[in-house]
Amino acid sequence: MTIGNLVTLMRDGIFQVLIMIAPVLGVALVVGLIIAIFQAVTSIQEQTLTTVPKIFAILAVLALLGGWMFSSMRDYTVQIFQMIPQLVR
């Protein structure tokens, strides 16, 4: 295994993680921003008002994109296992 192979594996792994978490973090960010604006306008400072909608939004994104996330991780894992014979040489 050369340094180039190792760097490629690390880069692909980090890229895969970023692709998987981007939709979830994006939705959490948008929901948090909307709730923060609502709290600033109405002067309501309730902690559950910020937490509960974010949790439901994240669960909805995971429910909608869970199949895609699973297939993406499966393809990446298969790719890694197919590279094993080349890396052993």
PyRosetta script that sets phi, psi and omega in degrees:
from pyrosetta import init, pose_from_sequence

init()
pose = pose_from_sequence("MTIGNLVTLMRDGIFQVLIMIAPVLGVALVVGLIIAIFQAVTSIQEQTLTTVPKIFAILAVLALLGGWMFSSMRDYTVQIFQMIPQLVR")
pose.set_psi(1, 125.1)
pose.set_omega(1, -179.3)
pose.set_phi(2, -94.3)
pose.set_psi(2, 169.7)
pose.set_omega(2, 177.8)
pose.set_phi(3, -63.8)
pose.set_psi(3, -35.8)
pose.set_omega(3, 178.7)
pose.set_phi(4, -62.5)
pose.set_psi(4, -42.3)
pose.set_omega(4, 177.5)
pose.set_phi(5, -63.9)
pose.set_psi(5, -41.8)
pose.set_omega(5, 180.0)
pose.set_phi(6, -64.7)
pose.set_psi(6, -42.1)
pose.set_omega(6, 178.6)
pose.set_phi(7, -64.9)
pose.set_psi(7, -40.3)
pose.set_omega(7, 178.1)
pose.set_phi(8, -63.0)
pose.set_psi(8, -43.9)
pose.set_omega(8, 178.1)
pose.set_phi(9, -62.0)
pose.set_psi(9, -44.0)
pose.set_omega(9, 179.6)
pose.set_phi(10, -64.7)
pose.set_psi(10, -44.7)
pose.set_omega(10, -179.8)
pose.set_phi(11, -62.3)
pose.set_psi(11, -45.1)
pose.set_omega(11, 179.2)
pose.set_phi(12, -64.7)
pose.set_psi(12, -38.0)
pose.set_omega(12, 177.9)
pose.set_phi(13, -65.3)
pose.set_psi(13, -43.7)
pose.set_omega(13, 178.9)
pose.set_phi(14, -65.9)
pose.set_psi(14, -40.6)
pose.set_omega(14, 178.5)
pose.set_phi(15, -63.4)
pose.set_psi(15, -40.0)
pose.set_omega(15, 178.6)
pose.set_phi(16, -63.1)
pose.set_psi(16, -42.7)
pose.set_omega(16, 178.3)
pose.set_phi(17, -63.1)
pose.set_psi(17, -43.1)
pose.set_omega(17, 179.5)
pose.set_phi(18, -63.6)
pose.set_psi(18, -39.2)
pose.set_omega(18, 177.8)
pose.set_phi(19, -65.1)
pose.set_psi(19, -37.2)
pose.set_omega(19, -177.2)
pose.set_phi(20, -72.4)
pose.set_psi(20, -36.6)
pose.set_omega(20, -174.5)
pose.set_phi(21, -92.4)
pose.set_psi(21, -13.3)
pose.set_omega(21, -176.8)
pose.set_phi(22, -59.9)
pose.set_psi(22, -47.0)
pose.set_omega(22, 179.5)
pose.set_phi(23, -64.4)
pose.set_psi(23, -39.0)
pose.set_omega(23, -178.6)
pose.set_phi(24, -67.0)
pose.set_psi(24, -46.3)
pose.set_omega(24, 179.4)
pose.set_phi(25, -67.6)
pose.set_psi(25, -35.2)
pose.set_omega(25, 178.1)
pose.set_phi(26, -63.4)
pose.set_psi(26, -44.7)
pose.set_omega(26, 178.6)
pose.set_phi(27, -66.1)
pose.set_psi(27, -41.8)
pose.set_omega(27, 178.5)
pose.set_phi(28, -62.7)
pose.set_psi(28, -38.2)
pose.set_omega(28, 178.8)
pose.set_phi(29, -65.8)
pose.set_psi(29, -45.4)
pose.set_omega(29, -179.3)
pose.set_phi(30, -65.7)
pose.set_psi(30, -44.9)
pose.set_omega(30, 179.3)
pose.set_phi(31, -63.9)
pose.set_psi(31, -41.5)
pose.set_omega(31, 178.0)
pose.set_phi(32, -63.0)
pose.set_psi(32, -39.7)
pose.set_omega(32, 178.6)
pose.set_phi(33, -65.9)
pose.set_psi(33, -43.1)
pose.set_omega(33, 178.7)
pose.set_phi(34, -63.0)
pose.set_psi(34, -42.8)
pose.set_omega(34, -179.7)
pose.set_phi(35, -68.1)
pose.set_psi(35, -38.6)
pose.set_omega(35, 178.5)
pose.set_phi(36, -63.8)
pose.set_psi(36, -40.5)
pose.set_omega(36, 176.9)
pose.set_phi(37, -65.3)
pose.set_psi(37, -42.7)
pose.set_omega(37, 177.9)
pose.set_phi(38, -61.2)
pose.set_psi(38, -41.8)
pose.set_omega(38, 178.6)
pose.set_phi(39, -67.1)
pose.set_psi(39, -36.8)
pose.set_omega(39, 179.6)
pose.set_phi(40, -68.7)
pose.set_psi(40, -36.3)
pose.set_omega(40, -178.9)
pose.set_phi(41, -72.7)
pose.set_psi(41, -40.8)
pose.set_omega(41, -174.3)
pose.set_phi(42, -96.7)
pose.set_psi(42, -6.2)
pose.set_omega(42, -178.2)
pose.set_phi(43, 60.4)
pose.set_psi(43, 29.0)
pose.set_omega(43, 174.9)
pose.set_phi(44, -93.1)
pose.set_psi(44, 123.3)
pose.set_omega(44, -179.0)
pose.set_phi(45, -117.2)
pose.set_psi(45, 59.8)
pose.set_omega(45, -179.1)
pose.set_phi(46, -97.7)
pose.set_psi(46, 128.9)
pose.set_omega(46, -177.2)
pose.set_phi(47, -69.0)
pose.set_psi(47, -36.9)
pose.set_omega(47, -178.9)
pose.set_phi(48, -69.4)
pose.set_psi(48, -22.7)
pose.set_omega(48, 178.3)
pose.set_phi(49, -66.7)
pose.set_psi(49, -26.6)
pose.set_omega(49, 178.7)
pose.set_phi(50, -89.7)
pose.set_psi(50, -34.0)
pose.set_omega(50, -172.4)
pose.set_phi(51, -82.6)
pose.set_psi(51, -48.2)
pose.set_omega(51, -173.1)
pose.set_phi(52, -63.0)
pose.set_psi(52, -47.4)
pose.set_omega(52, 178.5)
pose.set_phi(53, -63.3)
pose.set_psi(53, -35.0)
pose.set_omega(53, 177.2)
pose.set_phi(54, -64.0)
pose.set_psi(54, -42.8)
pose.set_omega(54, 179.4)
pose.set_phi(55, -62.0)
pose.set_psi(55, -45.3)
pose.set_omega(55, 179.5)
pose.set_phi(56, -65.5)
pose.set_psi(56, -38.2)
pose.set_omega(56, 178.5)
pose.set_phi(57, -66.1)
pose.set_psi(57, -41.9)
pose.set_omega(57, 178.9)
pose.set_phi(58, -65.9)
pose.set_psi(58, -41.6)
pose.set_omega(58, 177.5)
pose.set_phi(59, -63.8)
pose.set_psi(59, -37.5)
pose.set_omega(59, 177.7)
pose.set_phi(60, -65.1)
pose.set_psi(60, -42.2)
pose.set_omega(60, 178.4)
pose.set_phi(61, -64.7)
pose.set_psi(61, -42.1)
pose.set_omega(61, 178.1)
pose.set_phi(62, -64.1)
pose.set_psi(62, -36.8)
pose.set_omega(62, 178.1)
pose.set_phi(63, -68.3)
pose.set_psi(63, -39.7)
pose.set_omega(63, -178.6)
pose.set_phi(64, -75.4)
pose.set_psi(64, -40.1)
pose.set_omega(64, -174.5)
pose.set_phi(65, -104.9)
pose.set_psi(65, 7.2)
pose.set_omega(65, -178.0)
pose.set_phi(66, -61.5)
pose.set_psi(66, -39.7)
pose.set_omega(66, 179.0)
pose.set_phi(67, -64.2)
pose.set_psi(67, -42.8)
pose.set_omega(67, 178.2)
pose.set_phi(68, -65.4)
pose.set_psi(68, -41.5)
pose.set_omega(68, 179.4)
pose.set_phi(69, -62.8)
pose.set_psi(69, -42.6)
pose.set_omega(69, 179.9)
pose.set_phi(70, -64.6)
pose.set_psi(70, -44.6)
pose.set_omega(70, -179.1)
pose.set_phi(71, -67.4)
pose.set_psi(71, -34.9)
pose.set_omega(71, 177.6)
pose.set_phi(72, -65.7)
pose.set_psi(72, -44.2)
pose.set_omega(72, 177.9)
pose.set_phi(73, -66.9)
pose.set_psi(73, -36.7)
pose.set_omega(73, 177.6)
pose.set_phi(74, -63.1)
pose.set_psi(74, -45.8)
pose.set_omega(74, 179.2)
pose.set_phi(75, -62.0)
pose.set_psi(75, -40.9)
pose.set_omega(75, 178.6)
pose.set_phi(76, -64.8)
pose.set_psi(76, -42.5)
pose.set_omega(76, 179.8)
pose.set_phi(77, -64.9)
pose.set_psi(77, -41.9)
pose.set_omega(77, 177.3)
pose.set_phi(78, -62.5)
pose.set_psi(78, -40.4)
pose.set_omega(78, 178.0)
pose.set_phi(79, -61.9)
pose.set_psi(79, -42.4)
pose.set_omega(79, 178.6)
pose.set_phi(80, -63.3)
pose.set_psi(80, -44.6)
pose.set_omega(80, -179.3)
pose.set_phi(81, -67.3)
pose.set_psi(81, -31.6)
pose.set_omega(81, 177.7)
pose.set_phi(82, -72.1)
pose.set_psi(82, -21.9)
pose.set_omega(82, 178.9)
pose.set_phi(83, -82.4)
pose.set_psi(83, -12.3)
pose.set_omega(83, -175.9)
pose.set_phi(84, -57.7)
pose.set_psi(84, -48.1)
pose.set_omega(84, 179.9)
pose.set_phi(85, -61.1)
pose.set_psi(85, -33.5)
pose.set_omega(85, 179.1)
pose.set_phi(86, -71.5)
pose.set_psi(86, -33.0)
pose.set_omega(86, -176.9)
pose.set_phi(87, -78.2)
pose.set_psi(87, -23.3)
pose.set_omega(87, -177.7)
pose.set_phi(88, -74.5)
pose.set_psi(88, -29.8)
pose.set_omega(88, -176.9)
pose.set_phi(89, -59.3)
pose.dump_pdb("model.pdb")
